[in-house]
């Protein structure tokens, strides 16, 4: 699995979407790779490079916002709330075939 986050990622506070997603995966015991992408929405100086920085996220999920979780089977879970729900309902021993 790969969790795409903003540069804050795992270090972001738990109220931040990327921090919330990482914490939910960690709390559930999931192992995952993390990829940071630039182009933060609230940082105007990144707006010019946002499309380029988040092209892979857009290709995978159809949107440019993070976090997204790409499952081993290719499924995508987008948004911190959806990732937290997925983490709670899919123990680490399960595969993403249920999606």
C-alpha positions, 0 to 999 in steps of 0.5 A, a space after each residue: 500500500 502507498 499513502 500519498 500525503 502532503 509534505 507534513 504527512 505523518 508528522 502533521 497533527 492528527 487534525 490535519 487530513 494527512 496526519 489523520 490518515 497516517 495515524 489511522 493506518 498506524 493505529 490499525 497496524 497497517 504497513 505502508 509506503 508513504 509518498 509526499 507530494 508538493 503543491 499545497 492548496 493553501 500555499 499560494 507559492 505552490 499553485 504554479 507547480 501544483 498540477 505537475 507535483 500532483 499529476 500522479 495523484 490525479 492519475 490514480 484518484 481523479 483528483 489532486 487532493 491528498 491523502 489517498 491510499 493506493 491499495 496493493 491490488 490497485 484500488 484507491 481510497 481517497 480522503 482522510 475519513 475514508 482512509 480511517 474507515 478503511 483502516 478500521 474495517 480491514 485488518 492488516 491480514 486482509 487483502 484489498 480484494 474486498 474493495 
